[in-house]
């Protein structure tokens, strides 16, 4: 299987002023492209070459560090782009809203938890909302390009449905060292409709 860079589902400047055009261009066409290219190189000639990426990540402890880093980078960024929108749904409804209220008390509490995790991640990494294998939801942070799918993550395992990138390349051109401002801006472009769809897909998968 030869992985390719997914096209953005919106114009590169569509998330202005929250996410700037220059950052989006570099983030997508350079950083994400590099993960795709290096993942293809790392998988070439291995037994995992024709496996689905999700399956590879769920058994990532069996693979080389290059597969972990670049496979995670490709998966995480693909999810990231898919859940952003210039015209986002600003709050969840239905089953996901109910799950958030059950787990966190309110949407605002969830946002605060994600921000706390994003700010608390030392160095590069991600903050996540994910569905556990028992169907409940939780939040977690991971270092580098790890995510809750990976079997190297022993405490917070499941399917990511929302991820915010806190690598400096995701925000430094616009926000410099103000990671908190970037994390606040993230909610202005997060499309809850896309997150709801991913939540529904995961529930069907684990049913």
Secondary structure by P-SEA (a helix, b strand, c coil): cbbbbbccccccccccccccaaaaaaacccaaaaaaaaaaaaacccccccccaaaaaaacccccaaaaaaaaaaaaaaaaaaacccccccccccaaaaaaaaacccaaaaaaaaaaaaaacccccccccccccccccccccccccccccccccccccccccbbbbccccccccccccaaaaaaaaccccccaaaaaaaaaaaaaaac
